[in-house]
């Protein structure tokens, strides 16, 4: 996650956006970690994670002058480890590959070849749309990256209370009452002193929700309220967008205005702690 700007009165968040594109897996997942008999073991799967500050469905967005990133991973039969999905071990091989941009004048990778896994910087040089492609042996994975001259505007930003599940390790919430507008967005949120509530932030562009973008959270009284950024990403599911969330804490009794800003659009609601 990129660094976050903080002061006593405001806090800015930049959502780390990522999408994993995995090439088709041939055959069963490797169940053992035998040493390969060839200099280049067969690749089982190939992954590409693109890191950028913003993105819509199906594309990542960078502004001219910004630097993004590409995390490439090749899976083979050399080193095995559990990936935590109950599928058994996958094995990461030290495989040689290439990372290419369909137009380096628009998006320029910091390097075009790698051995095994690599974190490669991406320089946004000029407006345009490119396909970023990683290739190892006969496997390829790609992602679309659009470079814009200036950040794209959004129509509006909205905030909703999003209750934590009973099984959450964060513990129970302490929401006493909520008042919403006709669309279900927060108007007033009432917390017990020392309590917390999860908020979900959504920005809209041309009527559609953006997948992720930077946003800022501000309070009229920072002594009675605090927050924890909970933006999360599922790198194993390319169809699942990052979720922009905040965990709001009520430290002291009183009333404060909470304001969320994204790309010049604002949304505010009243927080009551008692």
DORO-169797 format. One record per atom (N, C-alpha, C, CB): x negated, y negated, z negated. Coordinates in steps of 0.2 Angstrom, whole numbers, plus 5000, padded with zeros to 4 digits. Glycine has a CB too. Layout:
N
XYZ...
//
This chain:
274
499650065000500050005000499649945000500550004994499749895004499349835004499449794998499549785010498949754996498949714990499549674990498249674990499749654983500349614982500149554979500849664978500449494981500349434978500749424972500449374983500449404966500849394960500749334957500749454956501249304954501149244949501649254944501149174953501649204939502149214933502849204936501949164928502949164941503549154944503849184950503649074944503349214953503549254959503149314961503549204965503449354965503049414967503149434974503249474962502649444978502749464985502549534986502349414989502949564990502849634992502749644999503449684989502249685001502249705008502349785008501549685011502749805012502949875012502449905017503649885015502149955014501649995019502150045023501150035014502050035029502550075033502150135036502850035039502450195037502050245040502550295043501650285035502350325049502750375052502250425054503150345058502450485052501950545054502250585060501850595048501950585065502150625071501750685072502050575078502050745071501750805071501850845077501950845065501250865081501350905087501650975085500650915090501851005090502251075089501751125086502551095095501951165081501451215078501551275082501651225071501051305084501051365088500851425083500551365094501351475083501251535078501351515071500451555079501251565067501351555060500851515057501451625056501051485051500551445047499951485045500851405041499351465044498851505042498951525035498151465043498851585033498951615027498251625023499351675027497751625027497051635024496551585026496751705025495951585023495451525024494851565027495351485018494951605032494351635035493951585039494551695039493251595039492851555042492951565050492051575041492951515054493051515061492451545064493251455064492651585069492051615073491851575079492351685075492251525080492051475086491851405083492651475091491451375087491251305085491851255084490851275090492351265088493051225087493551275086493151185094493851285080494351335079495051305082494451345071495451345084496151325087496451275082496551385088496751225085497151175081497851205080497151105084498051205074498751225072499251175073498751255065499051115070499551055071499150985071500051055065499450935073499050875074499550815071498850855081499250775067499650715064499350655065499750725057499850605066499650535067500050485063499750505074499750455058500150405054499950335056499950425046500450295058500250225059500450185053500650205066500050135051500150095046500250025048499550095040500749985047500849925049501349885044501249925056501349815044501749785039502549785040501549715039502749805047503449805048503549845054503649725050504249865055504449905060505149915060504049975060505449925066506149945068506150025069506449905073506750045070506850115072506450135078507550135072505950185078505650205084505050165086506050205089504850115082504250075084503950045077504350015089503250025078502949995073502749925075502250025071502749875071502649805073502049775070503249765071501649745074501049705072501149635075500449735074500849585072500849515075500149505077501049465069500049465083499449455085498949425080499449395091498349455079497849435074497849485068498049365072498449525067498449565061498049635063499149585060497849665058497549735058497949785055496849725055498149835059498549895056498049955055499049915061498250015055497850065054498150135057497750085047497750175059497950245061497650295057497850255069497950345054497750395050497850465055498050405043497350495057497350555061497150615057496950545067497550665058497350735055497450785059497850735049496950835059497050895063497050955059496450895068497451005060497551055055497351125059498251065053496851165056496651225060496551275055496051215063495951315055495851375051495251365046495851435055495051305045494351305041494451295034493951245044494851245032494951225025495651225023494551165023495851265018496551275017496751235010496751345016497351215010497651175004498451185005497351105004498751174999499451174999499651105000499651194992500251105004500451035006501151025002500651035013501351064997501851054993502551054995501750984990502651095001503351105004503551175003503351075011503151215000503351285000503251325006504151284998502851305011502751335017502151385017502751295023501751385011501151415011500651365013501151475015499951385013499451335014499351315022498751365012499251255023498951235029498251225029499351165032497851225034497151225034496951165038496851285036496451125036496251065039495551085042496251005035495551075049494851095052494551035054495051135058493851035054493450985057493450985064492750985054493950955067494050965074493850895078494750985076493550895083493450835087494050815091492850845091494250745091494750725095494650655097495350725090495150625100495150555103495850515101495050555110495750455100496350415099496250355104496250375091496850355108496850305113497450255113496750335120497350195116497950155116498050145124497750085113498650145126498850135133498650065135499650145133498550015131498349955133497849925128498949905135497249935128496749905123496749835123496049935124496949795128497049725128497549705123497149695135498049745122498649735117498449755110499249765120498249825110498049855103497449895104498649895101496949875100496249905101496049945095495749845102496050015096495750055090495050035089495850125092494850045082494150025080493650085083494150025073493950135084493550195087494050235091493150235082493750275096494150315100494050385099494050295108493550405095493350475094493350485087492750505098493450545084493450565077493250645077494050545074493050655071492850725069493250745063492150745068493850785063494250805058494750745056493850815051494850725050495250665049494950605049495550675042495250545050494950485051495450425049494650475058495250375046495650315046495350265050495650285038495750245055495450205061495850135061495550235068495550075061495850015061496149995068495349955059496649965068496949945074497049865075497749975075496749835080496749765080497249745085496049735083497749705083498249675087497949615091498949655083497949615098497549565101498049525106497049595106498549545108499049515113499749545113498749505120500249505114500849525114500949585119501449475116501349635118501449695122501649755118500849705126501849805122502049865119501549925122502749885121501349965117500850015119501050085116500149995116500750135118500850205115500150215113501050255120500150235106499550255103499550335103499450225096499050365106499050435106498350465104499050455114498450525099497950555097497950625100497950565089497350655102497350715106496750755103497150695114496850815102496450865100496550935104496450885092496050955108496151015112496751005116496251075108497251045116497851035121498451015117497951105124498350985111498850955107498850875107498850975100499350845107499450775107499950745103499450745114499950695099500450655096500350585097500350675088500950555097500950485099501450445095501050475106501350375095501850325092501850265096501650315084502350235096502450165099502250105094503150155102501850065097501750005093501849945097500950005090502249895095502349835098501949775094503149815098501649735098501349675096501649615098500549675098501849575093502249515095501849445093502949505091501949395096501549335095501649305088501749285100502349305086502449285079502949335076502849205080503049335070503449385067504149375069503449375059504549435070505249425073505649405067505449495076506149365069506649345063507149395062507049275066507449385056507949435054508649395053507849475048509249425054509849385053510049375046510449425057509849425042510049415035509749475031510849425034509749465024509449515019509949525014508749485016510049585012510549605007510249645001511149635010510549644995510349684990510949714987509949634984510849784985511349824982511049854976511649874987511449874971511249914966511349984968511749904959510750024967510750094969510550134964510150104975511050164960510950204954510450254955511650234952510050264950509550324949509950384948509050304944509750444951510050504949509950524942509750564954510350564939510250584932509650624931510850634930509350654936508750694935508050654936508750744940508150584937507550544939507150544933507850474940506450544934505950544929505850474926505250564932506150424929506150354927506650344921506350304932507050394920507550394914508150354916507250354908508650354911509350324913509250254914509850344907509750224918509750154919510250124913510150134925510250064912510650024907511049974910510149994902511449994916511849944919512549944915511949964926512749884913513349874909513949854914513249824904513749824919514349804924513949774930514749754920514349774935514149744942514749714945513849794947514649654948515149624952514849624959515349554950515249644964514949644971515449604976514949724974515149584981515549554986515949604990515149504991516249584995516749634999516349685003517149595004515649665005515249715008514849765003514749685013514949754997514649794992513949774990514549864995513749704992513149674990513249644983512949624995512649644979512749614972512849544972512049624969513349524967513449454965513249444958514249444966513449494954513149484947512949554944513749454942512449564941512249624938512049614931511549654941512449654926512349644919511949704916513049634916511349694913510949744910510949734902510249744913510849794899510749794892510049774891510849864889509849734885509149714884508749774884509149674877508149764887507649824888507849874893507649854881508449864897508649914902508349894908509349904902508549944913508349934920508849954925507649984921508749934931509149954937508849954943509749904937508950004947508650014954509049964959508650084956508649934963508949894968508649914975508749814967509149914980508949924987508949864991509349984990508449844995508449794999508449815006507749744998508949775010509049795017509049725021509649835019508649725026508649665031508949685037507949635032509349635041509649655047509349615053510449645046509249645058509049605064509449625070508249625066509849575073510249585078510849645076509949615085511049635070511549685068511349745065512049695073510749765066510449835064509949825058510149875070510049875054509549865048508849875050509749915042508349835048507649845050507449905045507249785048506949945048506650005044506249975038506250045049505849935039505449905034505149835036504849955032504949795031504649725032504449695026505149685036504049645026503849615019504449575016503249575021504449575010504949535006504649505000505549575005505049454997504749424991505349424986504549354993505149434980505649434974505449374970505649504971505949334968505849274964506449274958505849214967506249244952506649244947506649164944506449284941507249144942507249074939507049074932508049054939506949134929506649144922506249204922507249144916505649204923505249264923505049294916504549244926505249254911505149284904505649334902505149224899506249334906506749384904506849444909507349354903506449444914506549494919505849514922507049474924505749574924505249594928505449654933504649624923504949674937505149724942504549764944505349694948504649824947504149874949504349894956504149934944503849884961504049904968504049974968503449874972504550004971504650074972504750094979505350094968504550054984504550074991504150134992504150014995504550184995504250254996504350275003504550294991503850325005503850345012503750425012503250315016504150455016504050525017503650545023504750565017502950555022502550555028502650625032501850555026503050665029503150735033503850735037503150795028504150675036504850675040504850615044505450675035504650615051504650555055505250525056504350575062505850555055506550525055506750485049507050585057506350495044506550465038506250395037506450515031506550345037506250275036506050265029506750225039505550225028505350205022505950165018504750155022506050175012506550145008506250085004506950195004506550025005506349965001506749964995506349905005506349974989506749974983506349934977506950044980506649914972506349884966506749914960506449804967506349914955506649934948506549874944506249994945507149844942507249784939507249794931507849744941506949764927506949764920507149704917506149784918507649714912507849654908507449654902508649654907507049604901506649604894506949564889505949574896507249514890507549474885508249444887507149414883508649434882509349414883509349344887509749404876509949334891509949274894510249284901509349234895510249234905510549234912509949204917511149194913509849234922509349214927509649224934508649254926509349194939509549204946508949244949509649134950509149294953508649334957508749324964508749404955508149304967508149284974507749334978508049214976507949364984507549404988507449364995507849474989506849354997506749325004506349365008506349255002506649375015506249415020506349375026506549485020505749355029505749325036506149255036505949365041506149225030506549155030507249165028506549125037507549225028508249235025508249255018508549295029508749225014508749235007509449265005508649165004509349304999509949334996509849324989510049404998510349294985510249294978510849324974510249214976510749334968511249364964511049344956511349434964511549344952511449324945511349394941512149294942510849384937510649444932510849414925509949464933511249454921511349444914511149494910512149434913510749484905510449524900510749514893509649524900511049564890511349554884511249614879512049534884
//
